[in-house]
Structure formats: structure tokens, C-alpha cells
Amino acid sequence: MKKFFKIFFSRFTLIFLAIVLQIGIASVILQFFNSYYVPIRITTSIIAVLVLIGLINRDMNVDGKLPWAILVAAVPIVGVMLYFSFSRNYASRRERKLFAKLPQHKLNEIDIDAPQNVKGQINYLKEMGEFAFTATDTKYFDCGEKFFEDLIIELNKAEKFIFMEYFIVERGKMFDRILEVLLRKAKEGVEVRLMYDDVGSLPHIKHSFNRKISKMGIKCIRFGKLKPIVSAVYNNRDHRKITVIDGKTGYVGGINIADEYINETHPLGYWKDTAVRLKGAAVASLSLMYLQMFDMAQNATEPFEKYIYASFGDEQQEKTQDCGVVIPFGDGPKPIYRDYVARSVYLNIINQSQQDLYITTPYLIVDDAFVDALRRAALRGVNVNIIIPAVPDKKAVYCMTRQGCGKLVDAGVKIYSYTPGFIHAKGIVADGKVGVVGTINLDYRSFVHHYECGVFMYDAQAVTELQQDMFAVIAQSQPMLTNVKLRWWEKVVCVFANVFRPLL
């Protein structure tokens, strides 16, 4: 009973109930007037038609338009309210204005020796404002435990600054160990910043968490502060996981700061996750991405030079042995990002693959263009392999993931379920030469709404390590040899869940 009251009166539950109550009351009031007053009925019908016309002409993926169109047409009052509350895939006006004022550094271009298809990907990322680097060592971590061990070692080496940005922060062994190092470094005069997403961390830490950490000498802020009011701003979450140390060492991957990510707890069996460490010039891009998001969260601007150019230096470059190309990239809502960058990077890799393709993802809820790209790759003879969890964290989403496997298996795509537990890793590697490790899930929210990040790599050490890990994961997984047969209740879940796919 005590646990029930704790959950029921938690900040997460109360805010959720407040938002549902607002939508419910507004819907009932509008429905009442709509039923008894003809002018109101005519007005709501006109609004619904105008919303549908605007939706048809909106710069939005067709897979996102269709569910909203059905909802607005079927239940106009509730549908219009939900549409205006949750469909926005653009950054807020405040974020757009602030982002335009932030420093946009232009780094030196480099001449890269790579195949034409790789140069095309590099040129695309350059057009999106990203930069290619060669003087960067890469190291891949195939589990949270190894990442955590290495992170602690590197944090202890910090001399100037530490930047940490995570979707989820939760008190426990992992966070307490990190906090111990951060507090010691702050006392030594190192500038320490911690940023976390308010919605992502909402069930895990108290509302006053950032204030308590700030009093300890760490500049700690929340991204996208959650308030008990209906707002589309909650769509654009900070799903990134970045650590930058002195501008010389950086980490990116799927690992949050919570104990299940290092398998101290086992809610879903073994938690499989990955990350990549960068040392060298490419860390400048991670510093830039971090500072832009941090300033957007604190609604302020600051000079970036001393943080960005800390990544460059003769001493650091002399130590670099990895000759591969490394491009950290960000993604997020328009117009801050001109394109759906992560989706395009993945599609380019899939379409240009020639021999082998390996993908790990916790969710596989992609649009028809993505499905067709995977099918065409398999049909032209590419050995396409996708690894999904055997143990789901969200059952409705998992039903949709399994449903989406049918067309792929029929086309020759090999799909495996990771039987030891839950695979949270987000990676892709093609032909043993090109790879991405990052925070990007293969679903609508990651591709359209969230702020995400990843590292595109060509001919780098981490790509080889990533492919070797893919082999090891497949050896522990169960293949889906035939089309997936959903049970009756799973089919029912998919029928309704597909309508709300843009919200999942």
C-alpha cells in the first residue's frame, strides 16, 4: 500500500493526471456546446476541416499524417485538441530564437580519401552543418559496465571542464560513483556541468534534484522543464547521451546514468547497451552540440571558443593513431535542423550497403520508405541482419516491432531476438567499414521529435569492434526463421497503437 501511494502521488503521476484532466474537461465542455448549439457545431466542423487541409499540406512524413487525419476525422473535437497539443515536430519559438543567437563555429575542412559513396554521406553531413575529422582515436564499448569503468578513469583525469548530458539520471551506484568524482573535481577548480531531460528523468529523481546538485558546486540544469499544463513542447525531448572531458575526450552511446545500464539491477534480464569513446579533434563537435543544448536549456548565450578549440593541439594529434573518418552529428526538430538527419544517415548507409548490414535497435517502428530500403537491400543480395530484444520494456511498442518484422523476413532480412534480455544498443554497420553508434531509436519519435546524436565513422577502429560485437550478439540471439505470427490480442493492440504511432 505504501508503494502504491508513493507511485500515485509521485510528480510523474500528478502531472500526467493534470494534463489528462485538462484535455478531458475541455473536451466535455466543447462536446456539450457542440451538442446543443448549432453555431458551435458548425464552427467545430469548419475547424476540423481546416485542420485536415493544413495537415495534408504540412511538411510531415505521410506515416505521421495518416494517424492524425483519422483521429481528427473520427472524433473532431478530441482529435483537434490532441493534434494541436502533441503533433508539433518543430522546435518552440523560444528555442528557435535562442538557437539563432548561439555561436555556430566553422571548423577547418579536411581532404578525405574515401570511396564515393562515403564522400556522399560526408558531404550530406557537411550540408547539415557537421564537420569531418581524421585526427581522432575511437574505442567501442560493448556493454555499460566497460563504458562505466572507462568513464570513471577519464573523469578522474579532468583538468579544465566536464560536460555531461543524459536523458535519464537516477540515483544509485552508477550515479553516486560519478557524483563522487564530479564533486572532487569541482573542488579542484574543474568546471563541471550536468544536464538531464526533465521528462526522461521524471520517474527517477525528485523535483529539487538539480538545485541540490547545484549547491554542491556543479552547474546542474533540466532540459525542457515539465509543467502540469498541456503543451506540445514535451514532444521535443533531449534524448542525447554525451560526456565531454577537457574538450579532448568524449563519449556517445545509448547508456544513461542509471543502474540497469551497468547491470547492477536486472528489470529485463541482461541489459545490452553500447557506447563509443572519441579522443582528438572530433570532440570539438560534441562540445559544440553540448553547449548549444545547455544554453537553450538555460535560456542564455555564452562564448564557446575556450571549450571548442580545446579539442585541437599538436600534442593531442601526435598521439592519434586511428586514421579513420569520424563525424559526430546532431539531430532534432525543424527548423533548428534542416532535415531529419539521423533518418537520412541511416537510409544512406542502408541504400549504399553492398555486402553486409547489421543493425541493433530496441524498437523497430519505421515508415514504409525505411522498410522498403531494408527489403531492397536484402533483395539485391545484401546480407541484412537486425537484432531486437526478446524481452520488451514497452509491450505495446514491442507488438508493433514484431508486426513490422513480417515484410522484412519475407524479403530475406534476417531478424534476431536477443534472448539474454533487453537490447538497448542503437548501432548500424555496413560492409565492415561504415558504422554509426548513437542515441537514435528506429522509431518516429527519434527520427522526428527528439534531440538525438550519433557518431558516423568510416574505416575507424570502433567500426571493426562494432561489427565483431554484432557477430557476438547474433550468436546469443534467436533467429526469426518465418513470418511473425501475432496473437489475437497483439493484433488488437497493433490496430489501435498504429493510429497513435507518432506519439509512441
Secondary structure, DSSP 4 states (H G I P E B T S, - for coil): -HHHHHHHTSHHHHHHHHHHHHHHHHHHHHHHHHHH-HHHHHHHHHHHHHHHHHHHTSSS-HHHHHHHHHHHHHSHHHHHHHHHHH---B--HHHHHHHHHS----PPP------HHHHHHHHHHHHTT---BSSEEEEEESSHHHHHHHHHHHHTT-SSEEEEEES-B--SHHHHHHHHHHHHHHHTT-EEEEEEEHHHHTTTS-TTHHHHHHHTT-EEEEES---SS--GGGGS-B---EEEETTTEEEEES--BSGGGGTSS-TTSEEE--EEEEEETTHHHHHHHHHHHHHHHHT-----HHHHGGG--HHHHHH----SEEEEEEE-SBTTSSS-HHHHHHHHHHHH--SEEEEE-S-B---HHHHHHHHHHHHTT-EEEEEEESS-SSHHHHHHHHHHHHHHHHTT-EEEEETTEEE---EEEETTTEEEEES--BSHIIIIISBEEEEEEES-HHHHHHHHHHHHHHHTEEEE-S-----HHHHHHHHHHGGGGGG-
